[in-house]
Amino acid sequence: MKEQLQKDFKNIIKNLNLSQKDIEIKKFSLNNFIDKGFPNRKEEDWKFSDLNQIIKKNIGELSFYCDYTSTNKVDTSVFVDGLEHNKIVFINGRIEKIDFEYEKKNQIEIIDQSETINKFSNNNSLSDLNNAFTSKCFKILVKKGYQLSKPLIIYHTCNSKIWSKNINLRLDFELNKDSSLRIIDLFNEASEKNFLNIFYNFDLKENAVLKNYKVDRSENKNVKYSFNNIEQEKNSISETFILSSGSNFYKNEVNCNLKGKYSSAFVNGIFSLKNDKHHEIRTIINHLTENTKSYQLIKSVLEDSSKAVYQGKIFVNSQAQKTDGYQLSKAILLNKESEFNAKPELEIYADDVKCSHGSASGSLNDASIFYLMSRGLSYQQSRELLINGFLLDVVEKITDSEIKNLIKNMIGIKE
């Protein structure tokens, strides 16, 4: 793998207009990744998901160079109907379209950061891989007091030009004081056996509001890793919703630093898995000052030999008095071969706090199914009704009614 990495790295450097200093930074990241390799079970954060083995099983030999110099045609048929929205379109890891057509142009700034390397570090070899191979990097700046009138959908698509490739991409977002942004990450891939490595950084200033929805719904044979870092100042709010279903493997990580008083973070997620899919959500909510709040709710419905993992940590430092932190995960296992692993953690260094966590898993209640069937429903209808009711609790946590209805339609939840 080392030879392939070095060969592909030389190819990508040829196509980038970088200073010698930036090239050296990328080389440093490359060497770090070569030394560490893909994460495996020896690392505590990956004890349930050995990415090295997952890539070997699902992809085999992986190449790391994608030609970002040639353009790709945007397929408008993948765009969501019935919802007016702004767009960022990634095709094969290359940004083909940035369109904020519904917004005031002087209130949003799009900054090309490609020629100035802003190194992303989270003590993770995948951040080194991302730093080494990311081509274009943009920062979306929402100016003071501006609230976007329409959501932003980020489309991730792959076409038949790529196969067994590693795609690395990154976006930075800065929400200035009193601003707000709604984002939907939507995946729709026609190519298979690729590894997508995605890093987002969100910087929320005072009173800023971020609503971030991640939807991996369409069936595909790809492997994905997504890392979201959220920095929050006073009175800011972040809401993250994850629908994890379509890919062969998908790990979502959310690292949230509540640095300002009265800041809040909400993370809600659904695993809906079948066959032998393997998905994971890992969250770290860091309460770093007093009077901060976090809420996390993850629910799973697992069929066949699928596997879901939830690792959630609430950290409260000694200055973070009056912290309110809540975390709960529940899973329904529809047969004996499915598997759910939970690792809830509390690390608390303050004494005036209210924190709790819990986890439970089990099968559908036979008595409930029997009751529904006695009222005229079939077994399948009874089963679907119970599953919908189980998942509806998470979907109802979505505070944006327009996006809530969109997610309900995607899942097929009927009230």
N, C-alpha and C positions, 0 to 999 in steps of 0.2 A: 504493500500500500504506500510505503514511503516514496518509492520511485514515481508512482502515479501522481501523488500529491505534488511533488516537486516539479514534475513535467507540466501538470495542469496549472500550477502557480505561475510558471514562466509565461505560459500562453495568456493568462489573464492580465499579467503586468504589462505585456506588450500593447494591450488595447486600452490601458488606462493612462490618463495624463496626470501622473503623480510626481511630486517632488521626491528627491532621493531620501529625505527624512521620512516621508510617508511610506515609501517602499520598504524602508528598514523596519518601520512599525509593523507592516504587514508580514514581513519575513519573521519577525519576532513572534507574532501570533501563530504563524505556520509552524515554527519550530516547537512552540508550546503544545500545539495540537499533536504533532508527530510524537512528542514525548509522552503525552497522556493517552492518546488514542480515543476511541469512542467510549462513553461511559459504560461501566459494567457493574455487576452485583457487588463488587468490592467496595463501591462507594455507597454510603448510607442513603443518599438521595435516590439511588437507582437500585435499591435492594430487591425491588419487585419487577424491574424491567431492564434487562441486559440489552442495551441498544446495539452493542457489537454483534451479538447473536441474532437479534431481530433483523438487522440489515443483511446478514449472511443468509438468513432463512428467506426473507421476502424479496431481496434484490440480487444478492450474489456480489459480483464484482461491481464496484461503484467508481465512476469517474467524476471529477470535481470541476471540470471546466465546461462552462456554457458560453457560447458565442453571443455576447450581448450587443454586437455591432449591427446585426441584421434585424430589421423590424418584423413584427408579426401583425397580421390582420386581426383587428378586433371583431369578434363574433358577437354581435348585438343580441343574438337570440338567448344568450345566457343572462341578460339583464332582467332584474326582477320587474314583473309587470304590476301595475296597480299601486305602485309606491313611488312618488316623486322623490328623487334622491340625487345627490352628488356622487361622483365616481372617481376611484383610482383603479386602474386595470393593470394587473401583472399578468404577463403571458410568458411562460418559461422563465420566470424570475426577473423579466425585464419590464420596466414601467412603460406601457404603451399609451396611457391616457391618464391625465389628471384634469378633472372637470368639476369646478364648483359653480355650475351654471345658475343655481338658485340663490346664490349668495352675493352680498355686496363685495365687489372685488377689492376695495381698499381696506376691508376688514380681515382678510386672510392673506397671509404671506407664505409663499412656497419657496423655500431656500434650498438650493442645491449644495449639499455638503460633501459632494463626492471628492473634491480636490483637497479637502482638509480632513484627515482621518480623525474621527472622534472615537477613540477606542472604547468598546463596550466590555466591561469586565464583571463577571459574577462568579469567579472561581469555578468555571465550568468549561470543559474543553470545547464544547459546542460554541461558546462565545468566541473562543480563539479561531475556530473554523470559520465562523461568520465574519470576524474581523479580517481574516486573511483573504477571503474570496468574495466579499461583498463588492459589487461593482458600483451601482448608483445608490446614493443615500440622500433622501430628502427630509427636510424638516417642515412640518405644517404648523404655522404659527397663527393662532386665533387671537386677535387683538382685544385689548381691554374693553369689557362691557358688551362684547358681541356674542350673541347666541345664534348659532346656525339655525336657519328656518327649516332646513331639510336634513335628514340623516345622510351620512357618508357611507357608501358601500364600497368596500375594498374587495375586488374580484381577484381570486387566485385561480388561474387556469393554466393547464399544460396541454400542448398539442402533440401530434405524432412526431414532431421534429426531435423530441428528446426521449431518451429511454435509459434507465439505470444511471441517472445523473443526480448529482447533489446540487440543489438550488439554495443559495443563501441570499436573504434579503432583509432589509432593515428600514424602519421608518421611525422618526422622532416627532413627537407632538408637544407643543407648548401651549397651554391654555392660560392666557393672562387673567388678571383679576376680573371677577364677575362675568367670565365668559363660559360658554357651554358647547359641548360637542357630542353627537351621537354617531357611533361607528358600528357597522355590521361587517364582520370578516366572513366572506362567503367563498367556499371552495367548490370548484366544478372542473374536474380534470378528465381529459380524454386520453392522456398518456399514463402509463403504469410503471411501477417499479422504480420510482424516484424517491429521493429523500429531501424533503423541504425543511429548511432550518431558518426559522423566522424570529426576529427580535424587534420588539417595539419598546420604545421608552416614552413615558408620559410624564410631563412636568405640569402639575396643577397648582396655579397660584391661588391667592386668597379668594374664597367664594366661588371658585371654578367648579364646574360639574362635568364629569365624564360618564357617559353611558356606552359601554363597550360590549358588543354581542358577537360571539364566535360560533359560527355554524358550519360544522363538518357533517353534512347530511348525505351527499351523493355517494353511491358505492364506488370505491376505487381500491387499487392495490398498492397505494403509496404509503410511505412512512413519513410521519410529520413530527416536528418538535417546534413548539412555540413558547417563547419566553416574553413575559410582559412585566416591565418594571414601572411602578407607579410611585411618583414622589408627590406628596400632598402637603400643602400649607394650610393655614388657618381657615376653618369653615368650609373646606373643599369636600366634595363628595365624589366617590368613584363607585360605579355599579358595573360589575362584570358578570355576564351570563355565558355559559358554555354549553353548547349542544354537541355532544361527542358521539358520533355514530358511524360515519361512512368509511373511513380509512382502515387499512389493515392494522396500523399502529398509529396512535396519536397521543403525545404527551403535552399537556398544557401546564405551564408554570406561571404563577402570578406572585410577584414579590411586591408588596405594598408597604411603603414607609409613611406612617402617619406622623408627620413632623410638626404640624400646627395644631393648636388647641381647637377642639370641636370639629376636627376632621373625621370623616366616616368612610368606611370601605365595606362594600357588600359584594360577596361572591356567591353565585348560585349556579349549579350545573346539573346536567342530565347525561348519564350514560345510557344509550339504547343500543345494545350490541347483540350480534348473533354470529353464527359460524365460529371461526376461531380468532375473531378480532380481539385486540389487546389495547386498551386505552387507559390513560392515567391523567389525573389532575393532582397537581401539587401546589399548595398555597402557603405563603409565609406572610402573615400580617404583623408588622412591627409597630407596636404602640410606643412612641418615643417621647411623648409629652402628655400632660394631663388632659382629662376630659375628651378622650377619643373613643370611637365606637367601631366595632366590626361585627359582621353577621355573615355566616357561611352555611349554606344548605346544599348538599349534594345527594342526588337520588339516582339509583341504577336499576335498570331492568335488563337481565342477562339471560340469553338463550344459548343453546347448543354448548360448545366448549369455549365460549367467550370469557374474557377476563377483564375486570375493571379494578383500578387501584386509586385510592384517594389518600394522599398524605397532606394533612393540614396542621399548620403550626401557628399558634398565637404567642407572640413574644411581647412581654411587658417589662420595660426597663424601670429603674428605681425612681425616675422622675415622672412616670406615667400614672400618677394617682387618678382615681375615679375613672379608670378604664372599664369599658363595657364590651366584653368579647364573647361571642357565641358561635358554636360550631357543631354541626350535626350531619351525619351521613347515614343513609338507609339504602338497602338493596333488596330487590326481589330476584331470587334465583329460580329460574323456570325449569331447570333440570339439574341432575346431580353433577354433570360435567362442568357447569359454569362455576366461576370463581370470583369472589370479591375480597379484596384486601384493603384494610383501613389502618392508618397509623395517625391517630390524633395526638397532638402534643400541646401542652401548656408549659411555657417557661416564664415564670413571674417573679419579679424582683421588687414589686410594690405591694403594700398591705391593704390599701383601700381600693379594691377592685371587685368587679363582678364578672367572672369568667367561667364558662362551662363548655364541655365537649361531650359528644356521645356518638355511638355507632351501633347499628343493628342490621342484621340480614336474616332473611328467611324466605319461605315459599309463599305462594298465594294461599289465602285462607280457604280451605275446602268448604267450610260452613257457609262462607259468604257466597261462593260459587253455587252451592246447593240452593241457597235462599233465592238467588237471582233466577236460577233455572226453574224454581218452583213458581216464579212469577211470569213464566212464559218465554224467557230468553234461552237461546242455545248456549252450549258450553263455550263456544268461541266468542259469542257476544258478551257473555258474563265475564270471561277472562279479559277481553278488551276494555270493558267498562271499569273493572277494578284497576287495571294498569293505568288507564287514562286518569282516574281519580287520584292515583298515587303520584303521577307526574304533574298533575295540574297544580298542586301546591307550590311547585318550584316555578312554573311558568307564571303564576299569578304574582310572583315577586317582581316581575318585570314592571317597571314604573311607567314606561312609555306605551300607551295603549295601542298605537299604530303598529309598533314592532311586536308587541305582545300578540296581536292578532295574526301577524305574519308568521311568528314562530308556531302558534297553535295550528295554523294551516299546514305548515311543514311537517309537524309531528302527526297530524291527523286527530288532534284532540277536539272532541265535541262536547259542549256543555249541555 
